[in-house]
Amino acid sequence: MVPENFVRTAAVGEQFSIDQQALPGAGYMWEITQLSAGLEVISQEVVSISKTIGGYSVQRFVIVAHKTGDFSLVFELKRRWEKQSTQTEIFTIHVI
């Protein structure tokens, strides 16, 4: 499967969030597997939990940009105990 590529724009020093749909009840959570220098993850949490058994929840990552440029951020959806991810998403962060 080809990873999807998303582009976000942020200003230096600005905190921004990226929300991902996860399945924590089944063990599927997003992990950042590549974080370019110039970006820092401030926090990550599940902010919306599905009331349906087996339903999706929202996993939020809060990130801050420390310098200008274009940076990559790679997310993988997987179970912590499995090596292979089920989905990969790539974000290009354009910092001004």
MOQUISUL-V294349 format. One record per residue. N is the residue number from 1. PSI is psi in radians with two decimals (none if undefined). OMEGA is omega in whole degrees, 0 to 359 (999 if undefined). D_FIRST is the distance of its C-alpha to the first C-alpha in Angstrom with 2 decimals. Layout:
N:PSI:OMEGA:D_FIRST
N:PSI:OMEGA:D_FIRST
This chain:
1:2.33:179:0.00
2:2.25:180:3.81
3:2.56:175:6.36
4:2.55:180:9.14
5:2.25:181:12.47
6:2.57:179:15.73
7:2.31:177:19.25
8:2.62:175:22.24
9:2.41:179:25.84
10:2.81:176:28.32
11:2.69:177:31.80
12:2.30:179:33.04
13:-0.15:181:34.18
14:2.33:172:32.45
15:2.40:176:30.60
16:2.79:182:27.60
17:2.63:173:25.23
18:2.13:179:21.55
19:2.35:179:21.00
20:2.51:175:17.93
21:2.18:181:17.80
22:2.89:175:18.06
23:1.24:185:19.26
24:-0.52:179:21.99
25:-0.47:178:23.83
26:0.02:178:21.08
27:0.01:182:20.61
28:1.93:180:17.31
29:2.67:178:18.14
30:2.44:174:16.63
31:2.50:173:17.61
32:2.06:182:18.03
33:-0.21:174:16.97
34:2.17:180:18.17
35:1.95:181:21.20
36:2.58:172:23.05
37:2.45:184:26.83
38:-0.29:175:28.43
39:2.56:178:26.50
40:2.32:176:27.64
41:2.08:180:26.38
42:-0.75:180:29.52
43:2.83:171:28.39
44:2.42:182:25.72
45:2.81:172:26.55
46:2.03:187:25.71
47:-0.29:180:27.72
48:2.03:183:27.26
49:2.28:181:27.20
50:2.45:176:26.54
51:-0.10:179:29.70
52:2.38:177:27.84
53:2.21:180:27.08
54:0.14:182:23.36
55:2.89:180:22.87
56:2.61:173:20.87
57:2.87:180:22.68
58:2.17:177:22.45
59:2.10:184:21.99
60:2.31:174:23.64
61:2.19:176:23.53
62:2.22:188:26.59
63:2.60:174:26.47
64:2.49:178:29.24
65:2.32:184:29.20
66:-0.24:179:32.00
67:2.84:181:32.05
68:2.72:178:31.11
69:-3.03:176:28.21
70:2.25:186:24.45
71:2.63:179:22.49
72:2.55:178:18.93
73:2.05:184:17.89
74:2.21:178:14.66
75:2.49:173:14.06
76:2.34:176:12.28
77:2.07:180:12.78
78:2.94:171:14.29
79:2.42:184:17.62
80:-0.56:184:20.00
81:-0.04:178:20.99
82:2.50:182:17.59
83:-0.58:185:16.10
84:2.32:176:12.39
85:2.75:178:10.69
86:-0.32:181:8.96
87:2.53:176:7.71
88:2.37:175:8.41
89:2.37:181:10.58
90:2.23:176:12.78
91:2.34:170:16.27
92:2.12:181:18.78
93:2.03:178:22.22
94:1.93:184:25.03
95:2.22:181:28.26
96:none:999:31.57
